[in-house]
Amino acid sequence: MRQIMTLAGIVWLEMVRRKELSVLLILLAALLAALLSFDVFGLSQVTGYVKDMGLLAVWILSWILTINTSVRQLPQEEQRGTLFPLLAKPVSRLTLIIGKWLGAWSITCLSLVCFYLTVCLAVWIKGGAFQFATLIQAILLHAAALALISSLGLAFSTRLNRDAATVTTYLITGTALLLLPRVPAMLVETKGASSYALYTLYYLFPHFELFDLRRRLVHDWGSVNGIIVTEILLYATLMTIVFLSLAWLGYRKRRFSRGDIL
């Protein structure tokens, strides 16, 4: 456990040095400041559009940060040659994967909380507020989605180079976010091989729409039943374990040489 926490701490130190979180927070703050300064369609006292655009920005920024952070962890250790002293500690490859995943996920969760607090501040300045219970559920489920995304990015990085892993993770998660919620409606008008392809995508890709409570927050629909939230968290836990297991299987017998890395 100590080795896992140490590896996670290394990821945190790297993120502090790179200042990515600060840049994304500045971008989010700039967007929200622009929204606060505009009188959209004369609705200067309505906070709905600030909530909607702010939460959308939170999802996009956290998605970008999570993928970029997770897919570079193993490739950069290999490129720098620091993988050899890590494995010589000895640190098992499973420990390395879990430690890197925990570091990437925890730092993105911290950024997620900062993003949500920034949006809450903008909404408060506008004269509105989020329902507290729904907000807590939204942050919790969003963090679970980031755990899944980071494990997926890490799994791809064990078999692909950094650029290929990044593109593949963006494609799969983007498809899951945008296409899967529309598949049931598309199946009504689709037959033959196309329908089988849609069924495959629907049951194979992770369902990130389960973690998205933006509409409930924007329209004040109230919180979700606790049993349903628990089931979604169990689904995220299971899928995260599956992807981390695939990452370990793809990495445990991989051979490295200093000549290939350098």
C-alpha positions as CSV (number, residue, x, y, z in Angstrom):
1,M,0.0,0.0,0.0
2,R,2.9,2.4,0.8
3,Q,4.3,1.8,-2.7
4,I,0.9,2.6,-4.3
5,M,0.6,5.8,-2.3
6,T,4.1,6.8,-3.2
7,L,3.5,6.3,-6.9
8,A,0.3,8.3,-6.6
9,G,2.2,11.1,-4.9
10,I,4.6,11.2,-7.8
11,V,1.7,11.8,-10.2
12,W,0.5,14.6,-8.0
13,L,4.0,16.3,-8.0
14,E,4.1,16.0,-11.7
15,M,0.7,17.7,-12.1
16,V,1.8,20.5,-9.8
17,R,4.9,21.0,-11.9
18,R,3.0,21.0,-15.2
19,K,0.4,23.5,-14.0
20,E,-2.3,22.0,-16.2
21,L,-5.0,22.3,-13.5
22,S,-4.3,26.0,-13.1
23,V,-4.6,26.6,-16.9
24,L,-7.9,24.7,-17.1
25,L,-9.3,26.6,-14.1
26,I,-8.4,29.9,-15.7
27,L,-10.2,28.8,-18.9
28,L,-13.3,27.8,-17.0
29,A,-13.3,31.1,-15.0
30,A,-12.9,33.1,-18.2
31,L,-15.8,31.3,-19.8
32,L,-18.0,31.8,-16.7
33,A,-17.0,35.5,-16.5
34,A,-18.1,35.9,-20.1
35,L,-21.4,34.2,-19.4
36,L,-22.0,36.5,-16.4
37,S,-21.3,39.6,-18.4
38,F,-23.8,38.7,-21.2
39,D,-27.6,39.3,-21.1
40,V,-28.6,36.3,-23.1
41,F,-31.9,36.9,-24.8
42,G,-32.7,39.5,-22.2
43,L,-32.7,36.9,-19.4
44,S,-30.3,38.7,-17.2
45,Q,-31.8,37.2,-14.0
46,V,-32.1,33.6,-15.2
47,T,-29.2,31.3,-14.1
48,G,-30.2,28.3,-16.2
49,Y,-27.8,29.1,-19.1
50,V,-24.9,29.7,-16.7
51,K,-25.6,26.4,-15.0
52,D,-25.9,24.6,-18.4
53,M,-22.8,26.0,-20.0
54,G,-20.8,25.8,-16.9
55,L,-21.5,22.2,-16.2
56,L,-20.9,21.3,-19.9
57,A,-17.5,23.0,-19.6
58,V,-16.8,21.0,-16.5
59,W,-17.5,17.7,-18.3
60,I,-15.3,18.7,-21.3
61,L,-12.4,20.0,-19.3
62,S,-12.4,17.1,-16.8
63,W,-12.6,14.6,-19.8
64,I,-9.6,16.2,-21.5
65,L,-7.6,16.4,-18.2
66,T,-8.4,12.8,-17.3
67,I,-7.4,11.3,-20.6
68,N,-4.2,13.3,-21.0
69,T,-3.1,12.5,-17.4
70,S,-3.8,8.8,-17.5
71,V,-2.4,7.9,-20.9
72,R,1.0,9.5,-20.4
73,Q,1.9,7.9,-17.0
74,L,3.4,4.6,-18.2
75,P,4.8,5.9,-21.6
76,Q,6.7,8.7,-19.9
77,E,8.3,6.4,-17.4
78,E,9.4,4.2,-20.3
79,Q,10.7,7.1,-22.3
80,R,12.7,8.6,-19.4
81,G,14.1,5.2,-18.4
82,T,12.8,5.7,-14.8
83,L,10.8,2.5,-15.3
84,F,13.9,0.3,-14.6
85,P,14.6,1.6,-11.0
86,L,10.8,1.5,-10.3
87,L,10.6,-2.2,-11.2
88,A,13.9,-2.9,-9.4
89,K,12.7,-1.7,-6.0
90,P,11.0,-4.2,-6.5
91,V,7.7,-2.7,-7.5
92,S,5.4,-5.2,-9.2
93,R,3.7,-4.2,-12.4
94,L,0.3,-4.5,-10.8
95,T,1.4,-2.1,-8.1
96,L,2.8,0.3,-10.7
97,I,-0.5,0.3,-12.6
98,I,-2.7,0.7,-9.6
99,G,-0.4,3.5,-8.2
100,K,-0.4,5.4,-11.5
101,W,-4.1,5.0,-11.9
102,L,-4.8,6.2,-8.3
103,G,-2.6,9.2,-8.8
104,A,-4.2,10.1,-12.1
105,W,-7.7,9.6,-10.8
106,S,-7.3,11.4,-7.5
107,I,-5.7,14.5,-9.0
108,T,-8.5,14.7,-11.6
109,C,-11.0,14.4,-8.8
110,L,-9.4,17.3,-7.1
111,S,-9.7,19.3,-10.3
112,L,-13.3,18.2,-10.6
113,V,-14.2,19.6,-7.2
114,C,-12.4,22.9,-8.1
115,F,-14.3,23.1,-11.4
116,Y,-17.7,22.5,-9.6
117,L,-16.9,25.1,-6.9
118,T,-16.0,27.6,-9.7
119,V,-19.4,27.0,-11.4
120,C,-21.2,27.2,-8.0
121,L,-19.6,30.6,-7.4
122,A,-20.6,31.9,-10.8
123,V,-24.2,30.7,-10.3
124,W,-24.3,32.3,-6.8
125,I,-23.0,35.6,-8.3
126,K,-25.9,35.4,-10.8
127,G,-28.3,34.9,-7.9
128,G,-29.0,31.2,-8.2
129,A,-27.9,28.0,-6.5
130,F,-27.8,24.3,-6.9
131,Q,-29.7,21.8,-4.8
132,F,-27.1,20.5,-2.4
133,A,-28.0,16.8,-2.4
134,T,-28.2,16.7,-6.2
135,L,-24.8,18.5,-6.4
136,I,-23.1,16.0,-4.2
137,Q,-24.5,13.1,-6.2
138,A,-23.4,14.8,-9.4
139,I,-19.9,15.2,-8.2
140,L,-19.8,11.7,-6.8
141,L,-21.0,10.1,-10.1
142,H,-18.8,12.3,-12.2
143,A,-15.8,11.2,-10.2
144,A,-16.8,7.6,-10.7
145,A,-16.9,8.3,-14.5
146,L,-13.4,9.7,-14.3
147,A,-12.2,6.6,-12.6
148,L,-13.5,4.6,-15.5
149,I,-12.0,6.9,-18.1
150,S,-8.6,7.0,-16.4
151,S,-8.5,3.2,-16.2
152,L,-9.4,2.9,-19.8
153,G,-6.7,5.3,-20.9
154,L,-4.1,3.5,-18.7
155,A,-5.1,0.2,-20.3
156,F,-4.6,1.5,-23.8
157,S,-1.2,3.0,-22.8
158,T,0.1,-0.5,-21.9
159,R,0.0,-1.6,-25.5
160,L,0.1,1.6,-27.6
161,N,2.3,4.6,-27.7
162,R,1.1,7.8,-26.0
163,D,-0.3,9.4,-29.1
164,A,-2.2,6.3,-30.2
165,A,-3.5,5.6,-26.7
166,T,-4.7,9.2,-26.4
167,V,-6.5,9.2,-29.8
168,T,-8.1,5.8,-29.1
169,T,-9.3,6.8,-25.6
170,Y,-10.8,10.0,-27.0
171,L,-12.6,8.1,-29.8
172,I,-14.1,5.4,-27.5
173,T,-15.1,7.7,-24.7
174,G,-16.4,10.3,-27.1
175,T,-18.5,7.7,-29.0
176,A,-19.8,6.4,-25.7
177,L,-20.7,9.9,-24.5
178,L,-22.4,11.1,-27.7
179,L,-23.7,8.0,-29.5
180,L,-24.7,5.4,-26.9
181,P,-27.6,7.4,-25.5
182,R,-29.1,7.6,-29.0
183,V,-28.7,3.9,-29.8
184,P,-32.2,2.8,-28.5
185,A,-33.9,5.4,-30.8
186,M,-31.7,4.4,-33.7
187,L,-32.5,0.7,-33.3
188,V,-36.2,1.5,-34.1
189,E,-35.3,2.5,-37.6
190,T,-32.3,0.1,-38.2
191,K,-32.3,-3.5,-39.4
192,G,-29.9,-6.1,-40.4
193,A,-26.1,-5.8,-39.9
194,S,-26.4,-2.2,-38.8
195,S,-28.6,-3.1,-35.9
196,Y,-26.2,-5.9,-34.8
197,A,-23.3,-3.3,-34.9
198,L,-25.4,-0.9,-32.8
199,Y,-26.2,-3.7,-30.3
200,T,-22.5,-4.5,-30.1
201,L,-21.6,-0.9,-29.4
202,Y,-24.4,-0.5,-26.9
203,Y,-23.4,-3.5,-24.7
204,L,-19.6,-3.3,-25.2
205,F,-18.9,0.4,-24.6
206,P,-19.2,2.0,-21.1
207,H,-22.4,4.0,-20.5
208,F,-21.2,7.4,-19.3
209,E,-24.7,8.8,-19.6
210,L,-25.5,7.0,-16.4
211,F,-23.1,9.4,-14.5
212,D,-24.5,12.6,-16.0
213,L,-26.8,14.6,-13.7
214,R,-26.5,17.9,-15.5
215,R,-30.2,18.1,-16.4
216,R,-31.2,17.5,-12.8
217,L,-28.9,20.2,-11.6
218,V,-30.0,22.8,-14.2
219,H,-33.7,22.2,-13.9
220,D,-33.8,21.4,-10.1
221,W,-35.3,18.0,-10.6
222,G,-34.1,16.8,-7.2
223,S,-31.7,14.0,-6.2
224,V,-31.6,10.4,-7.5
225,N,-32.8,7.5,-5.4
226,G,-29.9,6.2,-3.3
227,I,-30.3,2.6,-4.5
228,I,-29.9,3.8,-8.1
229,V,-26.8,5.8,-7.2
230,T,-25.3,2.8,-5.5
231,E,-26.0,0.6,-8.5
232,I,-24.2,3.1,-10.8
233,L,-21.2,3.3,-8.5
234,L,-21.0,-0.5,-8.4
235,Y,-21.1,-0.5,-12.3
236,A,-18.3,2.0,-12.4
237,T,-16.3,0.0,-9.9
238,L,-16.7,-3.2,-11.9
239,M,-15.8,-1.6,-15.2
240,T,-12.8,0.1,-13.6
241,I,-11.6,-3.2,-12.2
242,V,-12.1,-4.8,-15.7
243,F,-10.0,-2.1,-17.4
244,L,-7.3,-2.2,-14.8
245,S,-7.1,-6.0,-15.1
246,L,-6.7,-5.6,-18.9
247,A,-4.0,-3.1,-18.3
248,W,-2.2,-5.5,-16.0
249,L,-2.6,-8.4,-18.5
250,G,-1.2,-6.2,-21.2
251,Y,1.8,-5.1,-19.1
252,R,2.8,-8.0,-17.0
253,K,4.8,-9.9,-19.6
254,R,6.0,-6.9,-21.6
255,R,9.7,-6.7,-22.0
256,F,11.8,-3.6,-22.0
257,S,15.3,-2.8,-23.0
258,R,17.3,0.4,-22.4
259,G,18.1,0.6,-26.1
260,D,14.4,0.6,-27.1
261,I,13.6,3.2,-24.5
262,L,16.5,5.6,-25.0
